[in-house]
Amino acid sequence: MADPQGFLHVAKQEARKRPVDERIHDWREVYAAQSAAERAHEVSEQARRCMDCGIPFCHSGSAGCPLGNLIPEWNDLVRRGRWDAAAERLHATNNFPEFTGRVCPAPCEAACVLSLADTHTTGSVTIKRIEQAIADVAWDMEVVPPVRAALRTGKNVAVVGSGPAGLAAAQQLTRAGHEVTVYERDDRLGGLLRYGIPEFKLEKAVVERRLTQMRVEGTHFVTEVEVGVDLAVPDLHDRFDAVVLATGALLARDNPGVQGRNLDGVHLAMEYLVASNHECEGDGATRISAKGKHVVIIGGGDTGADCLGTAHRQGALSVTQLDYHPALPEERDEASMPWPAWPMVLRTSPAHAEGGVRRYEVAVQRFLGDADGHVRSMVLAEVRLARDEHGRRVIMPVGEEIELPCDMALFAIGFEGVEHGPLLDDLGLETNRRGSLSCSSDWQTAAPGVFVCGDAHRGASLVVWAIAEGRSAARGADVYLMGSSELPSPVHPTALPLTVL
């Protein structure tokens, strides 16, 4: 069993990061390299802090990990040096722990019982760090072999989209014995893992390693094909017995009504991130660079932080990140955000430690341009959030206007749902009021034999939810094809994380 007093003797220790003045000059991951022995010792000690509590909220589907990761089990195996067994238990519930261990915000840690005393010496178990270490050690030890199906079913499945949801569904269905083809409209595989997440958060060699495994297992990949355009829907139905839609929720939220939005230098965040990731892939210099510019990022979430870190590495003169919300508290307020609900607290990413200014309760009023039509500054106003007579949230200017130098502005204010196009039209599918695709309890849409998962179903969400939905939709498709299934289904289509309203 676990060490019931480990958390009393071992202080919480996150992975060390490389110095800021070193890491902002390259695109490698921000964390410092460690020898295998040093990593094993530190992570094993951190795993001692898991006390295998009677009710492990860390892998509760509502409060912690929607994948149901067997966290206390693999923590104890790491504590005892059983890295191969820990890898087996980790992969039992998660197809891609090397992804989640790097980019997931770790709702499991917020739900950890030890987060009830969240200080620098106590606080939650460093679950995310342990997960990444297990995954990386497993690859180093070569104990992540391809899993080939013992029998082939003769059924053909198309997966549309190669992000984490699509890849998870494809791997599960391939391992169940189906012939699976993944279609990706971009020139490379990975979806937002490839072109949305910067290299310093997720090196793409990590993605390529898993794709290589999937090819050996028998999954087929086709790039630069947009289903519904390059592959018509009637042909899709002719070739495949089932279809899984994992197209994401890439319809970016914009503010087209703000004066000056059409000036050169004002972009959506994903335009910027995709272009910079193409440069990291060796496709030539980005057409949207922050080098030598005053950059303003509109939006205070993870996408904004990704833009912030990217701008630092490109050599921006200054970076300001705007948020119309008030600054969040640094500690959980138990009255309004009781454990184990996800706490709304101020989160600082490694990019914020690299520089830049965060401004709260401000909103852009207009952009000002030069004679050549390029943005040169932006005008802000202090704002407060209020509700109109219908209860809708409105942003009310309350203070004097402020002019900021701005050579490049990036809108990172979220996503509105699934992109519209011939695929949905020809399948006869419409988006719901959230801009996503609805499905029944078996993940099947209104189009027979067509399933949906990930952000296309849930809206923009976490990578761990995408993988959980991909695994679940794979079971739904398997039942549809075969009448029954042994594949797991970690979440229901209506599942929601535990929150306080």
C-alpha positions in Angstrom: 0.0 0.0 0.0 1.0 3.7 -0.3 3.1 5.5 2.4 0.3 7.0 4.6 2.7 9.6 6.0 4.7 10.4 2.9 3.1 13.8 2.5 4.2 14.8 6.0 7.9 14.1 5.3 8.3 15.0 1.6 7.8 18.6 0.4 5.9 19.2 -2.8 8.4 19.9 -5.6 7.5 20.7 -9.2 9.8 20.0 -12.1 12.5 22.6 -12.4 12.4 25.0 -15.4 15.3 26.2 -17.5 16.4 29.8 -16.8 14.2 32.4 -18.5 17.2 34.1 -20.3 18.1 30.7 -21.8 14.7 29.3 -22.8 13.3 32.4 -24.5 16.1 32.1 -27.1 15.0 28.6 -28.3 11.9 26.6 -28.9 12.7 23.6 -26.7 10.5 22.6 -23.8 10.8 24.9 -20.8 11.7 22.2 -18.3 15.3 21.5 -17.3 16.9 18.2 -18.4 17.6 15.7 -15.7 19.6 12.5 -15.6 17.6 9.3 -15.5 18.7 8.6 -12.0 17.9 12.1 -10.7 14.5 12.1 -12.3 13.7 8.6 -10.9 14.7 9.6 -7.4 12.8 12.9 -7.4 9.6 11.6 -9.0 9.6 8.5 -6.7 9.8 10.8 -3.7 7.0 12.9 -5.0 4.9 9.7 -5.5 5.4 9.0 -1.8 3.2 11.9 -1.1 0.1 10.1 -2.5 -1.6 8.4 0.5 -4.1 6.3 -1.5 -7.0 8.0 0.3 -10.2 6.0 0.7 -12.1 8.0 -1.9 -9.6 9.1 -4.6 -11.3 12.2 -6.0 -8.3 12.7 -8.3 -9.7 10.2 -10.8 -13.4 11.0 -10.2 -14.9 11.7 -13.6 -16.8 14.7 -12.3 -14.2 16.3 -10.0 -10.8 15.0 -11.3 -9.6 13.1 -14.3 -12.4 12.3 -16.8 -10.3 9.4 -18.1 -10.5 7.7 -14.8 -6.7 7.4 -14.6 -5.7 5.0 -11.9 -3.6 7.6 -10.1 -3.0 6.0 -6.7 -2.1 2.7 -8.3 0.7 4.1 -10.5 1.8 6.5 -7.8 2.5 3.6 -5.5 4.2 1.6 -8.3 6.5 4.6 -9.0 7.3 4.9 -5.3 8.4 1.3 -5.3 10.5 1.7 -8.5 8.1 -0.4 -10.6 8.2 1.9 -13.7 7.2 -0.8 -16.2 4.1 -1.7 -14.2 3.3 1.9 -13.6 3.4 2.5 -17.4 1.0 -0.4 -17.9 -1.5 1.0 -15.5 -1.2 4.5 -16.9 -1.8 3.3 -20.5 -4.8 1.2 -19.3 -6.8 4.4 -19.2 -4.9 7.0 -21.3 -3.8 6.5 -24.9 -1.4 9.5 -24.8 0.0 10.3 -21.3 3.0 12.0 -22.8 0.5 14.6 -24.2 -1.6 15.1 -21.1 1.5 15.1 -18.8 2.7 18.1 -20.7 -0.3 20.2 -21.7 -3.2 19.2 -19.4 -4.0 21.8 -16.6 -4.4 18.8 -14.3 -7.9 18.8 -12.8 -6.7 15.7 -11.0 -4.4 17.9 -8.8 -7.2 20.3 -8.0 -9.3 17.4 -6.8 -6.5 15.8 -4.8 -7.3 15.5 -1.1 -4.0 17.2 -0.3 -5.0 20.3 -2.2 -7.1 21.1 0.8 -3.9 22.4 2.4 -2.3 24.0 -0.7 1.0 25.5 0.5 4.5 25.3 -0.9 5.4 22.3 1.3 2.0 20.5 1.2 -0.6 20.9 -1.4 -1.6 18.3 -4.0 0.5 15.5 -5.2 2.4 16.5 -8.4 0.3 14.1 -10.4 1.0 15.8 -13.8 4.8 15.6 -13.2 4.6 11.9 -12.2 2.4 11.1 -15.2 4.9 12.7 -17.7 7.8 10.9 -16.0 6.1 7.5 -16.3 5.3 8.1 -20.0 8.8 9.3 -20.8 10.5 6.5 -18.8 8.3 4.0 -20.5 9.4 5.1 -24.0 13.1 5.1 -22.8 12.6 1.6 -21.5 10.9 0.5 -24.7 7.9 -0.8 -22.8 5.3 1.0 -25.0 5.0 -1.6 -27.8 2.5 -1.4 -30.6 -0.8 -3.3 -29.8 -1.9 -5.2 -32.9 -5.4 -6.7 -33.1 -5.5 -10.4 -32.9 -8.4 -10.6 -35.4 -9.6 -8.3 -38.1 -13.3 -7.5 -38.3 -13.4 -6.5 -42.0 -15.2 -3.2 -41.0 -13.8 0.1 -42.3 -14.0 3.3 -40.2 -13.1 6.9 -41.2 -12.0 9.3 -38.5 -12.2 12.9 -39.6 -9.6 15.0 -37.7 -6.2 14.0 -36.2 -6.3 15.9 -32.9 -6.2 14.1 -29.6 -9.9 13.0 -29.8 -9.5 11.7 -33.3 -6.2 9.9 -32.6 -7.7 8.3 -29.4 -10.7 7.0 -31.3 -8.6 5.8 -34.1 -6.2 3.9 -31.9 -9.0 2.2 -29.9 -10.8 1.2 -33.1 -7.7 -0.1 -34.8 -6.9 -2.2 -31.7 -10.4 -3.6 -31.8 -9.6 -5.0 -35.3 -11.2 -2.4 -37.6 -9.5 -0.9 -40.6 -9.2 2.8 -39.6 -8.3 5.7 -41.9 -7.7 9.1 -40.3 -8.3 12.1 -42.6 -6.5 15.4 -41.8 -6.9 18.5 -44.0 -3.6 20.1 -42.8 -0.3 19.0 -44.3 0.8 17.3 -41.1 -1.0 15.2 -38.4 -1.9 16.2 -34.9 -4.5 19.0 -35.2 -4.1 21.5 -32.4 -1.3 19.3 -30.9 0.7 20.1 -34.0 -0.2 23.7 -35.0 -2.1 25.1 -32.0 0.2 24.3 -29.1 3.7 25.9 -29.3 6.8 23.8 -29.5 8.0 25.0 -26.0 5.0 23.3 -24.4 4.9 20.2 -26.6 7.8 19.3 -28.8 6.4 17.7 -31.9 8.9 14.8 -31.8 6.7 13.6 -28.9 3.7 13.6 -31.3 5.6 11.9 -34.1 6.7 9.1 -31.8 3.1 8.1 -31.0 2.0 8.5 -34.6 4.8 6.0 -35.6 3.4 3.5 -33.1 -0.1 4.0 -34.5 1.1 3.3 -38.1 2.7 0.1 -37.0 -0.5 -1.0 -35.3 -2.3 -0.5 -38.6 -4.0 2.9 -38.5 -3.9 4.7 -41.9 -3.3 8.4 -42.2 -4.2 10.7 -45.1 -3.2 14.4 -45.0 -4.3 17.4 -47.1 -7.7 16.0 -47.6 -10.8 17.9 -46.4 -13.7 15.5 -46.0 -16.7 17.0 -47.6 -14.6 18.8 -50.2 -11.8 16.6 -51.5 -13.6 13.5 -50.4 -17.4 13.9 -51.0 -19.8 12.6 -48.4 -21.4 10.0 -50.8 -17.9 8.5 -51.4 -17.3 8.5 -47.6 -20.4 6.4 -47.1 -19.5 4.1 -49.9 -16.0 3.4 -48.5 -16.7 3.2 -44.8 -19.1 1.4 -42.5 -18.9 4.1 -39.8 -17.5 7.6 -39.4 -16.2 9.4 -36.4 -16.2 13.2 -36.5 -13.3 14.8 -34.5 -13.0 18.0 -36.3 -12.5 20.3 -33.3 -14.2 23.6 -32.5 -12.0 25.9 -34.6 -14.5 28.7 -35.3 -12.6 31.4 -33.5 -14.5 34.2 -31.6 -13.8 37.6 -33.1 -14.7 41.2 -32.5 -15.4 42.5 -36.0 -17.3 45.5 -34.8 -14.4 47.2 -33.0 -13.1 50.2 -35.0 -9.9 49.4 -36.8 -10.3 45.6 -36.7 -9.4 45.4 -40.4 -6.0 47.1 -40.0 -2.9 45.2 -40.9 -1.3 43.7 -37.8 -4.6 42.7 -36.1 -5.0 38.9 -36.1 -6.8 36.0 -34.5 -4.6 34.2 -32.1 -4.7 30.9 -34.0 -3.6 32.6 -37.2 -0.5 33.6 -35.3 0.2 30.3 -33.5 -0.3 28.2 -36.6 2.1 30.4 -38.6 4.7 30.2 -35.9 4.4 26.5 -35.6 4.9 26.1 -39.3 8.1 28.0 -38.9 9.2 25.6 -36.2 8.4 22.7 -38.6 10.9 24.2 -41.0 8.4 25.7 -43.5 10.1 29.0 -43.7 9.8 32.3 -41.8 6.4 33.1 -40.3 4.4 35.7 -42.1 3.2 37.0 -38.6 6.2 37.8 -36.4 6.3 39.7 -33.1 10.0 40.6 -33.7 10.7 44.2 -32.7 7.0 44.9 -32.1 4.8 46.1 -29.2 2.3 43.2 -29.0 -1.1 43.3 -27.2 -2.9 40.0 -26.6 -6.7 40.3 -26.0 -7.7 37.5 -23.8 -6.4 36.1 -20.5 -6.7 32.3 -21.1 -4.3 29.5 -22.1 -4.3 30.6 -25.8 -3.3 34.0 -24.8 -0.4 32.6 -22.7 0.7 30.5 -25.7 0.8 33.8 -27.7 2.8 35.4 -24.9 5.5 32.8 -24.8 5.7 32.8 -28.6 6.1 36.5 -28.8 8.9 36.4 -26.2 10.8 33.9 -28.4 10.3 36.0 -31.5 11.8 39.0 -29.9 8.9 41.3 -29.1 9.7 44.8 -27.7 6.9 44.5 -25.2 3.9 42.3 -24.6 0.7 43.2 -22.8 -2.1 40.8 -22.1 -5.6 42.2 -21.5 -8.5 40.6 -19.6 -11.9 42.3 -19.0 -12.4 40.2 -15.9 -11.1 41.2 -12.5 -7.9 39.6 -11.3 -8.6 36.2 -9.8 -7.6 35.4 -6.2 -4.3 33.5 -5.7 -5.9 31.0 -3.3 -9.1 29.0 -3.4 -12.1 30.6 -1.7 -13.8 27.7 0.1 -17.1 29.6 0.4 -17.5 30.1 -3.3 -15.2 27.4 -4.8 -15.3 24.5 -2.3 -13.0 21.5 -2.9 -13.0 19.4 -5.0 -14.5 21.7 -7.6 -12.1 23.3 -10.1 -10.9 26.5 -8.4 -11.1 29.8 -10.2 -7.7 31.1 -9.1 -5.0 33.1 -10.7 -2.8 30.7 -12.7 0.6 31.7 -13.9 2.1 29.8 -16.8 5.8 29.6 -17.5 5.3 32.2 -20.2 4.1 34.7 -17.6 7.4 34.3 -15.7 9.2 35.2 -18.9 7.9 38.8 -19.0 5.1 40.9 -20.2 2.3 42.8 -18.4 -1.1 41.6 -17.4 -3.9 44.2 -17.2 -7.3 43.4 -15.8 -10.7 45.0 -16.1 -9.9 46.7 -19.4 -11.2 46.2 -22.9 -10.2 47.5 -26.3 -12.3 50.4 -27.7 -10.6 50.9 -31.0 -7.4 50.4 -33.0 -5.6 53.3 -34.5 -3.6 53.0 -37.8 -0.9 54.8 -39.7 -1.0 56.2 -43.2 -0.2 52.7 -44.6 -3.1 51.0 -42.9 -1.1 49.3 -40.2 -2.1 49.3 -36.6 0.1 51.6 -34.5 -1.8 51.8 -31.2 -4.9 50.7 -29.4 -7.3 52.6 -27.1 -8.4 50.9 -24.0 -11.0 51.7 -21.3 -11.4 50.4 -17.8 -14.5 48.3 -17.7 -16.8 46.4 -15.3 -19.0 43.4 -16.0 -22.7 43.9 -15.6 -26.0 42.2 -16.6 -28.6 43.8 -18.9 -32.4 43.5 -18.4 -32.3 40.0 -20.0 -29.6 38.8 -17.7 -27.0 38.8 -20.4 -23.4 39.8 -19.5 -22.3 43.2 -20.8 -19.0 45.0 -20.6 -19.5 48.6 -19.3 -16.7 51.2 -19.8 -16.3 53.1 -16.5 -12.9 54.9 -16.7 -10.8 57.1 -18.8 -9.5 55.9 -22.1 -5.8 54.8 -22.3 -3.8 54.6 -25.5 -1.2 51.8 -25.8 1.5 51.4 -28.4 0.6 48.4 -30.5 2.2 47.1 -33.7 0.5 43.7 -33.4 -2.8 42.7 -31.8 -4.0 39.2 -31.2 -7.5 38.2 -30.4 -7.4 35.2 -28.0 -11.0 35.3 -26.8 -12.1 31.7 -27.3 -14.0 29.7 -29.9 -17.6 29.6 -31.0 -17.8 26.0 -32.1 -17.5 23.8 -35.2 -16.6 25.4 -38.5 -19.5 25.3 -41.0 -18.9 23.7 -44.4 -20.0 21.1 -46.9 -19.3 18.2 -44.6 -22.0 19.1 -42.1 -24.4 20.2 -44.9 -24.1 17.0 -46.8 -24.4 14.9 -43.6 -27.5 16.8 -42.8 -26.1 17.9 -39.4 -26.7 21.3 -37.7 -24.9 22.8 -34.8 -26.7 23.3 -31.5 -26.9 26.6 -29.6 -23.4 26.1 -28.3 -22.0 25.8 -31.8 -21.2 22.1 -31.4 -22.7 18.8 -32.6 -25.2 16.9 -30.5 -25.3 13.1 -30.2 -27.3 10.4 -28.5 -26.0 8.4 -25.5 -24.0 6.1 -27.8 -22.1 9.1 -29.4 -24.0 8.8 -32.6 -25.2 11.9 -34.3 -28.5 12.4 -36.2 -26.8 10.9 -39.2 -26.8 7.1 -38.9 -23.4 5.6 -38.4 -21.8 9.0 -37.9 -20.3 9.6 -34.4 -18.8 12.7 -32.8 -16.3 13.3 -30.1 -13.9 15.9 -28.6 -14.3 19.6 -29.1 -16.7 19.1 -32.0 -19.1 17.7 -29.5 -18.1 19.4 -26.2 -16.8 22.8 -27.5 -13.3 24.0 -26.8 -12.1 22.0 -23.8 -9.1 20.2 -22.3 -6.9 17.6 -24.0 -7.9 15.1 -21.3 -11.6 15.5 -22.1 -10.8 15.1 -25.8 -9.0 11.8 -25.2 -11.8 10.6 -22.9 -14.5 11.4 -25.5 -12.4 9.8 -28.3 -12.2 6.5 -26.3 -15.9 6.7 -25.5 -17.0 7.4 -29.1 -14.8 4.5 -30.2 -16.8 2.1 -28.1 -20.0 3.6 -29.5 -18.8 2.9 -33.0 -17.6 -0.5 -32.1 -21.0 -1.5 -30.7 -22.7 -0.1 -33.8 -20.4 -2.2 -36.1 -20.3 -5.4 -34.0 -23.3 -5.4 -31.7 -21.1 -5.4 -28.6 -17.8 -4.1 -27.5 -15.0 -4.6 -24.9 -13.7 -1.1 -25.4 -14.0 1.2 -22.4 -16.2 4.3 -22.3 -14.9 6.6 -19.5 -17.4 9.4 -20.0 -21.0 9.9 -21.0 -21.9 12.5 -23.7 -23.6 14.6 -21.1 -20.8 14.4 -18.5 -19.7 17.8 -17.1 -16.8 18.7 -14.7 -17.9 19.5 -11.2 -18.4 23.3 -10.9 -20.1 25.7 -8.5 -22.7 28.0 -10.1 
